[in-house]
Amino acid sequence: MAIYLRPVVPANITVHLGLPNAAAENVRVSFPDYIKNVASSEIYPTWPDAALRANILAQISYAMNRVYTEYYRSRGYDFDITSTTQYDQKFVKDRDIFENISKIVDGIFNNYAVKGEQIQPYFTQYCNGTTSKCAGLSQWGSVALAEEGLMPLPILRYYYGQDLRIVTDAPVADIGESYPGRALRFGSVGEDVRIIQRQLNRIAGNYPAIPKIPQINGYYTQDTVDAVRKFQSIFNLTQDGIVGKATWYKIKSIYNGIKRLNELYSEGISLEEIEAFYPNVLREGDSGVLVRQMQYLLAVVAYFDDTIPQLRVDGIFGRETRAALEAFQRRWGLVPDGILGVKSADKLLSVYRDTVRNVPENALPENSYLYPGKFLLRGSRGDEVRDLQELLLLARRAEPSIPQIAVDGIFGVQTEQAVKAVQRRECAEANGIVGPLTWERIAALARSA
């Protein structure tokens, strides 16, 4: 079942006290305190309550748009927003805050504006309406509308359109940079890969030289490598087909620009575009393929480490699985919270790979066939592929429907078809990609031959 990566309100925001390129101080403040400062700097506390609330909602949405799209961070800056009205909203370090503005912000700081069915915080451009005018909200004009009796939402719709709506009580969290912290390359798997694939395909609509990726499935295939490499050549990046930090943020910057996410008239992001099939964390109560994969890796590590209790690989994240994960986390100096986040997942895979590499020859039965610790797919080469092919030939003795293949260490069409035959037999998704569960299914057939 898909989940959706809806925007969250940042717990904190980093403000650059000057123009973007200026050598100025960065200050990090809580998001409510930032909005209180901006509102106290931009508008008057004596304005009607409806005008105050309409303006504050616009300021919240503006700031959240900057954070959500990583407008500055995708350009290489180390802050979220500037303090100057030439680029953003007025922020004055250590200024006094008006009491009534403070109370309003405390009540609505986790509400923000969106347009229609779009999900990104709307870029609520505004100006004072006297010395400066723009296509968005007029601050002094909002006062006149409030004096006529309009409430905050009708005031905002007057300027931004009748399809504007307010998201209320949005979750609040510390938001880090979107870059996953590790380079994505051929064989990588996960939601970060799906994000890049979706964004590259949209960019390809404006840059036809970039080949479209046929399947947006979260597997970093050769098609993804080719699209990344062409993107890199167009935008003068190292053409290695790997999404490191520079490529990640260049893709994000171009994608934001094409969709005009930082403009009043934006193409926007739909709910379908943020559907996610790879959750950021696994915790007690979860179930499914990803839980089974985690359990498989944990079970192998636990076999060689008696500080970690054994567990069943059943796809259900219950107390037994949590106890094993907590023991693993304690063993490797991680926070023992029983939740598989990015750090725990990376460490588990690393420890698993080290374990498999260092298993003594006599420590396991000859036909244990341990998963090598990396996803294998068409285009993969090497000893792991050769081992897979030998396993498939053994499995063919038990299941003749598996086609004959050559053992050459090259994951080509024939190997992919053999893998798909096993996946279809086991009622799994027949995508031809070998992760820990498909490997174990092939190994089980090989053991039964």
Contacts in CASP RR format, 6 or more apart in sequence:
PFRMAT RR
TARGET T0000
AUTHOR 0000-0000-0000
METHOD contacts of the structure
MODEL  1
MAIYLRPVVPANITVHLGLPNAAAENVRVSFPDYIKNVASSEIYPTWPDA
ALRANILAQISYAMNRVYTEYYRSRGYDFDITSTTQYDQKFVKDRDIFEN
ISKIVDGIFNNYAVKGEQIQPYFTQYCNGTTSKCAGLSQWGSVALAEEGL
MPLPILRYYYGQDLRIVTDAPVADIGESYPGRALRFGSVGEDVRIIQRQL
NRIAGNYPAIPKIPQINGYYTQDTVDAVRKFQSIFNLTQDGIVGKATWYK
IKSIYNGIKRLNELYSEGISLEEIEAFYPNVLREGDSGVLVRQMQYLLAV
VAYFDDTIPQLRVDGIFGRETRAALEAFQRRWGLVPDGILGVKSADKLLS
VYRDTVRNVPENALPENSYLYPGKFLLRGSRGDEVRDLQELLLLARRAEP
SIPQIAVDGIFGVQTEQAVKAVQRRECAEANGIVGPLTWERIAALARSA
2 275 0 8 1.000
2 276 0 8 1.000
2 277 0 8 1.000
3 275 0 8 1.000
3 276 0 8 1.000
3 277 0 8 1.000
3 279 0 8 1.000
4 119 0 8 1.000
4 271 0 8 1.000
4 274 0 8 1.000
4 275 0 8 1.000
4 276 0 8 1.000
5 191 0 8 1.000
5 274 0 8 1.000
5 276 0 8 1.000
6 119 0 8 1.000
6 170 0 8 1.000
6 274 0 8 1.000
7 64 0 8 1.000
7 68 0 8 1.000
7 112 0 8 1.000
7 119 0 8 1.000
7 120 0 8 1.000
7 121 0 8 1.000
7 170 0 8 1.000
8 170 0 8 1.000
8 171 0 8 1.000
8 172 0 8 1.000
8 173 0 8 1.000
8 175 0 8 1.000
9 31 0 8 1.000
9 64 0 8 1.000
9 109 0 8 1.000
9 110 0 8 1.000
9 112 0 8 1.000
9 170 0 8 1.000
9 171 0 8 1.000
9 172 0 8 1.000
9 173 0 8 1.000
10 31 0 8 1.000
10 64 0 8 1.000
10 67 0 8 1.000
10 80 0 8 1.000
10 172 0 8 1.000
10 173 0 8 1.000
10 174 0 8 1.000
10 175 0 8 1.000
11 30 0 8 1.000
11 31 0 8 1.000
11 172 0 8 1.000
11 173 0 8 1.000
11 174 0 8 1.000
11 175 0 8 1.000
12 28 0 8 1.000
12 29 0 8 1.000
12 30 0 8 1.000
12 31 0 8 1.000
12 174 0 8 1.000
13 28 0 8 1.000
13 29 0 8 1.000
13 30 0 8 1.000
13 31 0 8 1.000
13 34 0 8 1.000
13 63 0 8 1.000
13 67 0 8 1.000
13 80 0 8 1.000
13 81 0 8 1.000
14 26 0 8 1.000
14 27 0 8 1.000
14 28 0 8 1.000
14 78 0 8 1.000
14 79 0 8 1.000
14 80 0 8 1.000
14 81 0 8 1.000
15 26 0 8 1.000
15 27 0 8 1.000
15 28 0 8 1.000
15 29 0 8 1.000
15 34 0 8 1.000
15 79 0 8 1.000
15 80 0 8 1.000
15 81 0 8 1.000
15 82 0 8 1.000
15 83 0 8 1.000
15 91 0 8 1.000
16 22 0 8 1.000
16 24 0 8 1.000
16 25 0 8 1.000
16 26 0 8 1.000
16 72 0 8 1.000
16 77 0 8 1.000
16 79 0 8 1.000
16 81 0 8 1.000
16 82 0 8 1.000
16 83 0 8 1.000
17 24 0 8 1.000
17 25 0 8 1.000
17 26 0 8 1.000
17 27 0 8 1.000
17 82 0 8 1.000
17 83 0 8 1.000
17 91 0 8 1.000
17 93 0 8 1.000
18 24 0 8 1.000
18 82 0 8 1.000
18 83 0 8 1.000
18 84 0 8 1.000
19 82 0 8 1.000
19 84 0 8 1.000
19 86 0 8 1.000
19 87 0 8 1.000
20 72 0 8 1.000
20 75 0 8 1.000
20 77 0 8 1.000
20 82 0 8 1.000
20 87 0 8 1.000
25 93 0 8 1.000
26 78 0 8 1.000
26 79 0 8 1.000
27 93 0 8 1.000
29 37 0 8 1.000
31 63 0 8 1.000
31 109 0 8 1.000
31 172 0 8 1.000
32 105 0 8 1.000
32 106 0 8 1.000
32 109 0 8 1.000
34 63 0 8 1.000
34 91 0 8 1.000
35 56 0 8 1.000
35 59 0 8 1.000
35 60 0 8 1.000
35 63 0 8 1.000
35 105 0 8 1.000
35 109 0 8 1.000
36 97 0 8 1.000
36 101 0 8 1.000
36 102 0 8 1.000
36 105 0 8 1.000
37 91 0 8 1.000
37 92 0 8 1.000
37 95 0 8 1.000
37 97 0 8 1.000
38 59 0 8 1.000
38 63 0 8 1.000
38 89 0 8 1.000
38 90 0 8 1.000
38 91 0 8 1.000
39 52 0 8 1.000
39 55 0 8 1.000
39 56 0 8 1.000
39 59 0 8 1.000
39 98 0 8 1.000
39 101 0 8 1.000
39 104 0 8 1.000
39 105 0 8 1.000
40 95 0 8 1.000
40 96 0 8 1.000
40 97 0 8 1.000
40 98 0 8 1.000
40 101 0 8 1.000
41 89 0 8 1.000
41 90 0 8 1.000
41 91 0 8 1.000
41 92 0 8 1.000
41 95 0 8 1.000
42 55 0 8 1.000
42 59 0 8 1.000
42 89 0 8 1.000
42 90 0 8 1.000
42 139 0 8 1.000
43 51 0 8 1.000
43 52 0 8 1.000
43 55 0 8 1.000
43 56 0 8 1.000
43 101 0 8 1.000
43 139 0 8 1.000
45 52 0 8 1.000
45 98 0 8 1.000
45 99 0 8 1.000
45 100 0 8 1.000
45 101 0 8 1.000
47 55 0 8 1.000
47 143 0 8 1.000
47 146 0 8 1.000
48 143 0 8 1.000
48 146 0 8 1.000
48 147 0 8 1.000
49 104 0 8 1.000
49 146 0 8 1.000
50 145 0 8 1.000
50 146 0 8 1.000
50 149 0 8 1.000
50 150 0 8 1.000
50 151 0 8 1.000
50 152 0 8 1.000
50 155 0 8 1.000
51 142 0 8 1.000
51 143 0 8 1.000
51 145 0 8 1.000
51 146 0 8 1.000
51 155 0 8 1.000
52 100 0 8 1.000
52 101 0 8 1.000
52 104 0 8 1.000
53 104 0 8 1.000
53 108 0 8 1.000
53 152 0 8 1.000
54 137 0 8 1.000
54 142 0 8 1.000
54 146 0 8 1.000
54 152 0 8 1.000
54 153 0 8 1.000
54 155 0 8 1.000
54 156 0 8 1.000
55 126 0 8 1.000
55 137 0 8 1.000
55 139 0 8 1.000
55 142 0 8 1.000
56 101 0 8 1.000
56 104 0 8 1.000
56 105 0 8 1.000
56 108 0 8 1.000
57 108 0 8 1.000
57 111 0 8 1.000
57 112 0 8 1.000
57 113 0 8 1.000
57 124 0 8 1.000
57 152 0 8 1.000
57 156 0 8 1.000
57 166 0 8 1.000
58 113 0 8 1.000
58 124 0 8 1.000
58 126 0 8 1.000
58 137 0 8 1.000
58 156 0 8 1.000
59 89 0 8 1.000
59 124 0 8 1.000
60 108 0 8 1.000
60 109 0 8 1.000
60 111 0 8 1.000
60 112 0 8 1.000
60 113 0 8 1.000
61 112 0 8 1.000
61 113 0 8 1.000
61 121 0 8 1.000
61 122 0 8 1.000
61 123 0 8 1.000
61 124 0 8 1.000
62 88 0 8 1.000
62 89 0 8 1.000
62 123 0 8 1.000
62 124 0 8 1.000
62 125 0 8 1.000
62 126 0 8 1.000
63 80 0 8 1.000
63 81 0 8 1.000
63 88 0 8 1.000
63 89 0 8 1.000
64 112 0 8 1.000
64 121 0 8 1.000
65 71 0 8 1.000
65 120 0 8 1.000
65 121 0 8 1.000
65 122 0 8 1.000
65 123 0 8 1.000
65 124 0 8 1.000
65 261 0 8 1.000
65 262 0 8 1.000
66 72 0 8 1.000
66 80 0 8 1.000
66 81 0 8 1.000
66 88 0 8 1.000
66 262 0 8 1.000
67 80 0 8 1.000
67 81 0 8 1.000
67 175 0 8 1.000
68 120 0 8 1.000
68 121 0 8 1.000
69 120 0 8 1.000
69 252 0 8 1.000
69 256 0 8 1.000
69 261 0 8 1.000
69 262 0 8 1.000
70 177 0 8 1.000
70 178 0 8 1.000
70 249 0 8 1.000
70 252 0 8 1.000
70 256 0 8 1.000
71 81 0 8 1.000
71 256 0 8 1.000
71 262 0 8 1.000
72 79 0 8 1.000
72 80 0 8 1.000
72 81 0 8 1.000
72 82 0 8 1.000
73 79 0 8 1.000
73 80 0 8 1.000
73 177 0 8 1.000
73 249 0 8 1.000
74 249 0 8 1.000
74 250 0 8 1.000
74 252 0 8 1.000
74 253 0 8 1.000
74 256 0 8 1.000
75 249 0 8 1.000
75 253 0 8 1.000
76 249 0 8 1.000
81 88 0 8 1.000
81 89 0 8 1.000
81 91 0 8 1.000
82 88 0 8 1.000
83 89 0 8 1.000
83 90 0 8 1.000
83 91 0 8 1.000
83 92 0 8 1.000
83 93 0 8 1.000
84 90 0 8 1.000
110 168 0 8 1.000
110 169 0 8 1.000
110 170 0 8 1.000
110 171 0 8 1.000
110 172 0 8 1.000
111 166 0 8 1.000
111 167 0 8 1.000
111 168 0 8 1.000
111 169 0 8 1.000
111 170 0 8 1.000
112 121 0 8 1.000
112 122 0 8 1.000
112 166 0 8 1.000
112 167 0 8 1.000
112 170 0 8 1.000
113 121 0 8 1.000
113 122 0 8 1.000
113 124 0 8 1.000
113 156 0 8 1.000
113 160 0 8 1.000
113 164 0 8 1.000
113 165 0 8 1.000
113 166 0 8 1.000
113 167 0 8 1.000
114 120 0 8 1.000
114 121 0 8 1.000
114 122 0 8 1.000
114 164 0 8 1.000
114 165 0 8 1.000
114 166 0 8 1.000
114 167 0 8 1.000
115 122 0 8 1.000
115 160 0 8 1.000
115 161 0 8 1.000
115 163 0 8 1.000
115 164 0 8 1.000
115 165 0 8 1.000
115 266 0 8 1.000
115 268 0 8 1.000
116 163 0 8 1.000
116 164 0 8 1.000
116 165 0 8 1.000
117 270 0 8 1.000
117 271 0 8 1.000
118 266 0 8 1.000
118 268 0 8 1.000
118 269 0 8 1.000
118 270 0 8 1.000
119 269 0 8 1.000
119 270 0 8 1.000
119 271 0 8 1.000
119 274 0 8 1.000
120 261 0 8 1.000
120 266 0 8 1.000
120 268 0 8 1.000
120 269 0 8 1.000
122 160 0 8 1.000
122 164 0 8 1.000
122 266 0 8 1.000
123 261 0 8 1.000
123 262 0 8 1.000
123 263 0 8 1.000
123 264 0 8 1.000
123 266 0 8 1.000
124 136 0 8 1.000
124 137 0 8 1.000
124 156 0 8 1.000
124 160 0 8 1.000
125 134 0 8 1.000
125 135 0 8 1.000
125 136 0 8 1.000
125 137 0 8 1.000
125 263 0 8 1.000
125 264 0 8 1.000
126 134 0 8 1.000
126 136 0 8 1.000
126 137 0 8 1.000
126 138 0 8 1.000
126 139 0 8 1.000
126 159 0 8 1.000
127 133 0 8 1.000
127 134 0 8 1.000
127 136 0 8 1.000
127 137 0 8 1.000
127 138 0 8 1.000
127 139 0 8 1.000
128 138 0 8 1.000
128 139 0 8 1.000
128 140 0 8 1.000
129 138 0 8 1.000
129 139 0 8 1.000
129 140 0 8 1.000
129 141 0 8 1.000
130 140 0 8 1.000
135 264 0 8 1.000
136 159 0 8 1.000
136 160 0 8 1.000
136 264 0 8 1.000
137 155 0 8 1.000
137 156 0 8 1.000
137 159 0 8 1.000
137 160 0 8 1.000
138 159 0 8 1.000
142 155 0 8 1.000
142 159 0 8 1.000
145 154 0 8 1.000
145 155 0 8 1.000
145 158 0 8 1.000
146 155 0 8 1.000
150 158 0 8 1.000
153 164 0 8 1.000
153 166 0 8 1.000
156 164 0 8 1.000
156 166 0 8 1.000
157 164 0 8 1.000
160 264 0 8 1.000
178 195 0 8 1.000
178 248 0 8 1.000
178 252 0 8 1.000
179 244 0 8 1.000
179 245 0 8 1.000
179 248 0 8 1.000
179 249 0 8 1.000
180 192 0 8 1.000
180 248 0 8 1.000
180 342 0 8 1.000
181 245 0 8 1.000
182 346 0 8 1.000
183 242 0 8 1.000
183 243 0 8 1.000
183 244 0 8 1.000
183 245 0 8 1.000
184 192 0 8 1.000
184 193 0 8 1.000
184 196 0 8 1.000
184 220 0 8 1.000
184 242 0 8 1.000
184 243 0 8 1.000
184 244 0 8 1.000
184 248 0 8 1.000
185 220 0 8 1.000
185 225 0 8 1.000
185 241 0 8 1.000
185 242 0 8 1.000
185 243 0 8 1.000
186 220 0 8 1.000
186 221 0 8 1.000
186 222 0 8 1.000
186 224 0 8 1.000
186 225 0 8 1.000
186 241 0 8 1.000
186 379 0 8 1.000
186 380 0 8 1.000
187 219 0 8 1.000
187 220 0 8 1.000
187 221 0 8 1.000
187 374 0 8 1.000
187 375 0 8 1.000
187 376 0 8 1.000
187 377 0 8 1.000
187 380 0 8 1.000
188 219 0 8 1.000
188 220 0 8 1.000
188 375 0 8 1.000
189 218 0 8 1.000
189 219 0 8 1.000
189 220 0 8 1.000
189 278 0 8 1.000
189 375 0 8 1.000
190 218 0 8 1.000
190 219 0 8 1.000
190 278 0 8 1.000
191 218 0 8 1.000
191 276 0 8 1.000
191 277 0 8 1.000
191 278 0 8 1.000
191 279 0 8 1.000
191 280 0 8 1.000
193 218 0 8 1.000
193 219 0 8 1.000
193 220 0 8 1.000
193 224 0 8 1.000
194 216 0 8 1.000
194 217 0 8 1.000
194 218 0 8 1.000
194 276 0 8 1.000
194 277 0 8 1.000
194 278 0 8 1.000
196 224 0 8 1.000
196 228 0 8 1.000
196 243 0 8 1.000
196 248 0 8 1.000
196 251 0 8 1.000
197 213 0 8 1.000
197 216 0 8 1.000
197 217 0 8 1.000
197 218 0 8 1.000
197 224 0 8 1.000
197 227 0 8 1.000
198 216 0 8 1.000
198 273 0 8 1.000
199 251 0 8 1.000
199 252 0 8 1.000
199 255 0 8 1.000
200 210 0 8 1.000
200 213 0 8 1.000
200 224 0 8 1.000
200 227 0 8 1.000
200 228 0 8 1.000
200 231 0 8 1.000
200 251 0 8 1.000
201 212 0 8 1.000
201 213 0 8 1.000
201 216 0 8 1.000
201 227 0 8 1.000
202 255 0 8 1.000
202 258 0 8 1.000
202 259 0 8 1.000
203 210 0 8 1.000
203 231 0 8 1.000
203 251 0 8 1.000
203 254 0 8 1.000
203 255 0 8 1.000
203 258 0 8 1.000
204 210 0 8 1.000
204 211 0 8 1.000
204 212 0 8 1.000
204 227 0 8 1.000
206 258 0 8 1.000
207 231 0 8 1.000
207 234 0 8 1.000
209 230 0 8 1.000
209 234 0 8 1.000
210 227 0 8 1.000
210 230 0 8 1.000
210 231 0 8 1.000
210 234 0 8 1.000
211 223 0 8 1.000
211 226 0 8 1.000
211 227 0 8 1.000
211 230 0 8 1.000
212 227 0 8 1.000
213 221 0 8 1.000
213 223 0 8 1.000
213 224 0 8 1.000
213 227 0 8 1.000
214 223 0 8 1.000
215 221 0 8 1.000
215 223 0 8 1.000
217 431 0 8 1.000
218 277 0 8 1.000
218 278 0 8 1.000
219 375 0 8 1.000
219 377 0 8 1.000
219 431 0 8 1.000
219 433 0 8 1.000
221 377 0 8 1.000
221 378 0 8 1.000
222 378 0 8 1.000
222 379 0 8 1.000
225 241 0 8 1.000
228 241 0 8 1.000
228 242 0 8 1.000
228 243 0 8 1.000
228 247 0 8 1.000
229 239 0 8 1.000
229 240 0 8 1.000
229 241 0 8 1.000
231 237 0 8 1.000
231 247 0 8 1.000
231 250 0 8 1.000
231 251 0 8 1.000
232 238 0 8 1.000
232 239 0 8 1.000
232 240 0 8 1.000
232 241 0 8 1.000
232 247 0 8 1.000
233 239 0 8 1.000
235 250 0 8 1.000
235 254 0 8 1.000
237 246 0 8 1.000
237 247 0 8 1.000
237 250 0 8 1.000
238 246 0 8 1.000
241 247 0 8 1.000
243 251 0 8 1.000
256 262 0 8 1.000
258 267 0 8 1.000
259 266 0 8 1.000
259 267 0 8 1.000
259 268 0 8 1.000
259 269 0 8 1.000
260 266 0 8 1.000
260 267 0 8 1.000
260 268 0 8 1.000
261 267 0 8 1.000
261 268 0 8 1.000
261 269 0 8 1.000
278 290 0 8 1.000
279 286 0 8 1.000
279 290 0 8 1.000
280 341 0 8 1.000
280 342 0 8 1.000
281 339 0 8 1.000
281 340 0 8 1.000
281 341 0 8 1.000
282 290 0 8 1.000
282 291 0 8 1.000
282 294 0 8 1.000
282 317 0 8 1.000
282 339 0 8 1.000
282 340 0 8 1.000
282 341 0 8 1.000
283 317 0 8 1.000
283 338 0 8 1.000
283 339 0 8 1.000
283 340 0 8 1.000
284 317 0 8 1.000
284 318 0 8 1.000
284 319 0 8 1.000
284 321 0 8 1.000
284 322 0 8 1.000
284 338 0 8 1.000
285 316 0 8 1.000
285 317 0 8 1.000
285 318 0 8 1.000
286 317 0 8 1.000
287 315 0 8 1.000
287 316 0 8 1.000
287 317 0 8 1.000
288 315 0 8 1.000
288 316 0 8 1.000
289 315 0 8 1.000
289 437 0 8 1.000
291 315 0 8 1.000
291 316 0 8 1.000
291 317 0 8 1.000
291 321 0 8 1.000
292 313 0 8 1.000
292 314 0 8 1.000
292 315 0 8 1.000
292 437 0 8 1.000
293 435 0 8 1.000
293 436 0 8 1.000
293 437 0 8 1.000
294 317 0 8 1.000
294 321 0 8 1.000
294 325 0 8 1.000
294 340 0 8 1.000
294 345 0 8 1.000
294 348 0 8 1.000
295 311 0 8 1.000
295 312 0 8 1.000
295 313 0 8 1.000
295 314 0 8 1.000
295 315 0 8 1.000
295 321 0 8 1.000
296 313 0 8 1.000
296 371 0 8 1.000
296 436 0 8 1.000
296 437 0 8 1.000
296 440 0 8 1.000
297 348 0 8 1.000
297 349 0 8 1.000
297 352 0 8 1.000
297 373 0 8 1.000
297 436 0 8 1.000
298 308 0 8 1.000
298 311 0 8 1.000
298 321 0 8 1.000
298 324 0 8 1.000
298 325 0 8 1.000
298 328 0 8 1.000
298 348 0 8 1.000
299 310 0 8 1.000
299 311 0 8 1.000
299 313 0 8 1.000
299 324 0 8 1.000
300 352 0 8 1.000
300 355 0 8 1.000
300 356 0 8 1.000
300 370 0 8 1.000
300 371 0 8 1.000
301 308 0 8 1.000
301 328 0 8 1.000
301 348 0 8 1.000
301 351 0 8 1.000
301 352 0 8 1.000
301 355 0 8 1.000
302 308 0 8 1.000
302 309 0 8 1.000
302 310 0 8 1.000
302 311 0 8 1.000
302 324 0 8 1.000
302 328 0 8 1.000
303 310 0 8 1.000
304 355 0 8 1.000
304 359 0 8 1.000
304 363 0 8 1.000
305 331 0 8 1.000
305 355 0 8 1.000
307 327 0 8 1.000
307 330 0 8 1.000
307 331 0 8 1.000
308 324 0 8 1.000
308 327 0 8 1.000
308 328 0 8 1.000
308 331 0 8 1.000
309 320 0 8 1.000
309 323 0 8 1.000
309 324 0 8 1.000
309 327 0 8 1.000
310 324 0 8 1.000
311 320 0 8 1.000
311 321 0 8 1.000
311 323 0 8 1.000
311 324 0 8 1.000
312 320 0 8 1.000
322 338 0 8 1.000
325 338 0 8 1.000
325 339 0 8 1.000
325 340 0 8 1.000
325 344 0 8 1.000
326 336 0 8 1.000
326 337 0 8 1.000
326 338 0 8 1.000
327 336 0 8 1.000
328 334 0 8 1.000
328 344 0 8 1.000
328 348 0 8 1.000
328 351 0 8 1.000
329 335 0 8 1.000
329 336 0 8 1.000
329 337 0 8 1.000
329 338 0 8 1.000
329 344 0 8 1.000
330 336 0 8 1.000
332 347 0 8 1.000
332 351 0 8 1.000
334 343 0 8 1.000
334 344 0 8 1.000
334 347 0 8 1.000
338 344 0 8 1.000
340 348 0 8 1.000
349 373 0 8 1.000
352 373 0 8 1.000
353 372 0 8 1.000
353 373 0 8 1.000
353 374 0 8 1.000
356 370 0 8 1.000
356 371 0 8 1.000
356 372 0 8 1.000
356 373 0 8 1.000
359 370 0 8 1.000
364 370 0 8 1.000
367 446 0 8 1.000
367 447 0 8 1.000
368 443 0 8 1.000
369 387 0 8 1.000
369 391 0 8 1.000
369 439 0 8 1.000
369 443 0 8 1.000
369 446 0 8 1.000
369 447 0 8 1.000
371 435 0 8 1.000
371 436 0 8 1.000
371 439 0 8 1.000
371 440 0 8 1.000
371 443 0 8 1.000
372 384 0 8 1.000
372 387 0 8 1.000
372 439 0 8 1.000
373 436 0 8 1.000
374 384 0 8 1.000
375 433 0 8 1.000
375 434 0 8 1.000
375 435 0 8 1.000
376 384 0 8 1.000
376 385 0 8 1.000
376 388 0 8 1.000
376 411 0 8 1.000
376 433 0 8 1.000
376 434 0 8 1.000
376 435 0 8 1.000
377 411 0 8 1.000
377 416 0 8 1.000
377 432 0 8 1.000
377 433 0 8 1.000
377 434 0 8 1.000
378 411 0 8 1.000
378 412 0 8 1.000
378 413 0 8 1.000
378 415 0 8 1.000
378 416 0 8 1.000
378 432 0 8 1.000
379 410 0 8 1.000
379 411 0 8 1.000
379 412 0 8 1.000
380 411 0 8 1.000
381 409 0 8 1.000
381 410 0 8 1.000
381 411 0 8 1.000
382 409 0 8 1.000
382 410 0 8 1.000
383 409 0 8 1.000
385 409 0 8 1.000
385 410 0 8 1.000
385 411 0 8 1.000
385 415 0 8 1.000
386 407 0 8 1.000
386 408 0 8 1.000
386 409 0 8 1.000
388 411 0 8 1.000
388 415 0 8 1.000
388 419 0 8 1.000
388 434 0 8 1.000
388 439 0 8 1.000
388 442 0 8 1.000
389 405 0 8 1.000
389 406 0 8 1.000
389 407 0 8 1.000
389 408 0 8 1.000
389 409 0 8 1.000
389 415 0 8 1.000
390 407 0 8 1.000
391 439 0 8 1.000
391 442 0 8 1.000
391 443 0 8 1.000
391 446 0 8 1.000
392 402 0 8 1.000
392 405 0 8 1.000
392 415 0 8 1.000
392 418 0 8 1.000
392 419 0 8 1.000
392 422 0 8 1.000
392 442 0 8 1.000
393 404 0 8 1.000
393 405 0 8 1.000
393 407 0 8 1.000
394 445 0 8 1.000
394 446 0 8 1.000
394 449 0 8 1.000
395 402 0 8 1.000
395 422 0 8 1.000
395 442 0 8 1.000
395 443 0 8 1.000
395 445 0 8 1.000
395 446 0 8 1.000
395 449 0 8 1.000
396 402 0 8 1.000
396 403 0 8 1.000
396 404 0 8 1.000
396 418 0 8 1.000
396 449 0 8 1.000
397 449 0 8 1.000
398 445 0 8 1.000
398 446 0 8 1.000
398 448 0 8 1.000
398 449 0 8 1.000
399 421 0 8 1.000
399 422 0 8 1.000
399 425 0 8 1.000
399 445 0 8 1.000
401 421 0 8 1.000
401 425 0 8 1.000
402 418 0 8 1.000
402 421 0 8 1.000
402 422 0 8 1.000
402 445 0 8 1.000
403 414 0 8 1.000
403 417 0 8 1.000
403 418 0 8 1.000
403 421 0 8 1.000
405 414 0 8 1.000
405 415 0 8 1.000
405 418 0 8 1.000
406 414 0 8 1.000
416 432 0 8 1.000
419 432 0 8 1.000
419 433 0 8 1.000
419 434 0 8 1.000
419 438 0 8 1.000
419 442 0 8 1.000
420 430 0 8 1.000
420 431 0 8 1.000
420 432 0 8 1.000
422 438 0 8 1.000
422 441 0 8 1.000
422 442 0 8 1.000
422 445 0 8 1.000
423 429 0 8 1.000
423 430 0 8 1.000
423 431 0 8 1.000
423 432 0 8 1.000
423 438 0 8 1.000
423 441 0 8 1.000
424 430 0 8 1.000
426 438 0 8 1.000
426 441 0 8 1.000
428 437 0 8 1.000
428 438 0 8 1.000
428 441 0 8 1.000
432 438 0 8 1.000
434 442 0 8 1.000
END
